[in-house]
Amino acid sequence: MERGMRLIGGQWKGSILWHLKDGPVRFNELSRMLGEASKK
């Protein structure tokens, strides 16, 4: 688990992967789901 989290790393990567687990999501939709994350 620890190694996996180190590979994923980053503040938003875990949340992004969670939202993409069921399939593709359009960028703007993903942006709305994440809320505070910048578009960078």
C-alpha positions, 0 to 999 in steps of 0.5 A: 500500500505504501509503495503504491501511494508513493508511485501515485504521489501528488496531491490530486492524482489519487482523486483523479484516478478515483473519478476515472476508475469507471471509465473516461470522463471529459476534462471539464466534468472532471474539473467540476468533480475535483472542485479546488484543483487548478486546471494545471 
